[in-house]
Every structure is written in structure tokens, then in C-alpha cells.
């Protein structure tokens, strides 16, 4: 089960990269949110043996930080709070509402997600 979460997280990240290259910013934000959400759930499953039942990315990130006491993640959480909020909101808005993500916001979100996944040792 855990490997399935990791594989899907990485697949969603690859889809986001493809979306960004093709100017599909709204889909990129959705795929970035999914990549981060599943990556965090993967790590939580590894640490606790259970999954978080949420579609939020911030709460699981806070849990990972608390469980691992990872100072780099803690700094990213604080420094990138506004970008993490945008990523969290993308889950609902990009699926159900008319939504146009700004290219620069998407690129920033991509770097934040990739940095977190790197710190979690899911990507190089």
C-alpha cells in the first residue's frame, strides 16, 4: 500500500511538470496538490502504519514535522505558508470551480512541493 502512495505521488509530480510545460496551470496545481498529499500520506503510513483521512496538505505536513522533528520542513512550513495555502485550496477549486492559476504561482508551488518531497526523500 505504501509503495502505491509513493508511486502515485511521483506520477502526479510528473503530470504537474508536463502540465507546466504545456501551459495547463490549473491542472498543474491540482497535480501538485495530489503529489504533495500522497507523498505526505506515504511518509505518515511509514511512520504510523496508518493513513490520514484528509484532503488537506497542511495538517499532514504538520504531523510529519511533529513526528520527525525535521527543522528544514518546519522552516519550509513557515516560510512557504502562503504557497501551501494556495496548494491546499487548489484541490477544491481546480476540480469544481472555474479556476485559472497564475503561471508564476504554479512555478512557485512546483518548487515548494518538489523541495518538500526531496526533504521527505521521495525525489532527488
C-alpha positions in Angstrom: 0.0 0.0 0.0 2.7 2.5 0.9 4.6 2.0 -2.3 1.4 2.6 -4.2 1.1 6.0 -2.5 4.7 6.9 -3.3 4.4 5.8 -6.9 1.2 7.9 -7.4 2.8 10.9 -5.7 5.7 10.7 -8.1 3.3 10.2 -11.1 1.3 13.3 -10.1 4.5 15.3 -9.8 5.5 14.2 -13.3 2.0 15.1 -14.6 2.4 18.6 -13.0 5.7 19.0 -14.8 4.0 18.0 -18.1 1.1 20.4 -17.4 3.5 23.3 -16.6 5.4 22.7 -19.9 2.1 22.7 -21.8 0.7 25.8 -20.1 -2.1 24.0 -18.2 -1.6 25.8 -15.0 -4.9 24.8 -13.4 -4.2 21.1 -13.9 -0.6 21.6 -12.7 -1.9 23.0 -9.4 -4.2 20.1 -8.9 -1.5 17.6 -9.7 0.9 19.3 -7.4 -1.6 19.2 -4.6 -2.1 15.4 -5.2 1.7 14.8 -5.4 2.2 16.5 -2.0 -0.9 15.0 -0.4 0.1 11.4 -1.4 3.7 11.9 -0.6 2.8 13.1 2.9 0.4 10.2 3.4 3.2 7.8 2.3 5.5 9.1 4.9 2.8 9.1 7.6 2.0 5.5 6.7 5.7 4.6 7.0 5.9 6.3 10.4 2.5 5.3 11.9 1.3 2.4 9.9 -2.0 4.2 9.1 -3.3 6.9 6.6 -4.5 10.3 7.4 -8.1 10.7 6.2 -7.9 14.2 4.8 -7.7 16.1 1.6 -5.6 18.7 3.3 -1.8 19.1 2.7 -1.0 21.3 5.7 -2.3 19.2 8.5 -0.4 16.1 7.3 2.7 18.2 6.8 2.4 19.4 10.4 2.1 15.8 11.6 5.2 14.8 9.7 7.1 17.7 11.2 6.0 16.8 14.7 6.8 13.1 14.3 10.2 13.6 12.7 11.2 16.9 14.3 12.6 17.9 10.9 13.8 21.5 11.2 14.1 22.0 7.4 10.4 21.0 6.9 9.5 23.3 9.8 11.2 26.2 8.2 9.6 25.5 4.8 6.2 25.3 6.5 6.7 28.7 8.0 8.4 30.4 5.0 6.1 28.9 2.4 2.8 29.2 4.4 1.0 31.3 1.7 2.1 29.0 -1.1 1.0 25.9 0.9 -2.4 27.6 1.4 -2.7 28.1 -2.4 -1.8 24.4 -3.0 -4.4 23.4 -0.4 -7.1 25.5 -2.0 -6.3 24.1 -5.4 -7.7 20.7 -4.5 -11.3 22.1 -4.4 -11.2 25.0 -6.8 -9.4 23.3 -9.6 -11.8 20.4 -9.6 -15.2 22.1 -9.1 -14.9 25.7 -9.9 -13.7 27.9 -12.8 -10.0 28.3 -11.9 -7.1 29.9 -13.6 -3.8 29.6 -11.8 -1.1 32.2 -12.4 2.0 30.8 -14.1 4.3 32.2 -11.5 2.2 30.9 -8.6 2.3 27.4 -10.2 6.1 27.6 -10.7 6.5 28.6 -7.1 4.2 25.8 -5.9 6.1 23.3 -8.0 9.4 24.3 -6.3 7.8 24.1 -2.9 6.3 20.7 -3.5 9.5 19.4 -5.0 11.5 20.7 -2.1 9.2 19.1 0.4 9.2 15.8 -1.5 13.0 16.0 -1.7 13.3 16.5 2.1 11.0 13.5 2.6 13.4 11.6 0.3 10.8 10.8 -2.3 12.7 12.7 -5.1 16.3 13.6 -5.7 
